Amino acid sequence: MSHAERLIRTTRTLRREVHGLRFAHPVSHVYNPLDYAKRPHHLYLRRYGNSRKRIILLGMNPGPFGMAQTGVPFGEVTMVRDWMHIETQIEKPDIEHPKRPISGFACGRS
């Protein structure tokens, strides 16, 4: 199994585990881009995670205009689309906040 496929398998486990998290009031919306943006996330892992690395940075940027839109960690839309050449369909979260819509690669903010 390739390095990238191992990362994807680990990501699937993480996605299932965080799906079970529950938050109390005042939290009303929780986005999991590992779920609705898995296509570009897997492209990212296959393209950039398919070789042996000495270190790996793990995390998501906290803002609504990066990984929440692209599925790529720390992945601002323009950088992912134009520099990394990753662009594919993004689904929608089950419950979307009206002030923080997911428009994927059509997102005009950064």
C-alpha angles and dihedrals in degrees: 000000000000125000090250093052090051089052091049091050090050090048091053090053091049091048091054093046096050091045087073095056115113126197130203129228130322089039108090104160131039122183122203108189089184084071109038096027098041094124096065091036091057091046088053092050093047093048101040105019101051098099136061113278133193092214138010128205110219123193148074128256109249099227129092095238102062129045090359087066103032108027089231117117110252085357114156109195100246094046093049095044101039105028103029093033094225117140127145142133118309119201123211128257115253091250115026123196110233092225094048106044121177108233096158116205091356089068108123097196130082 
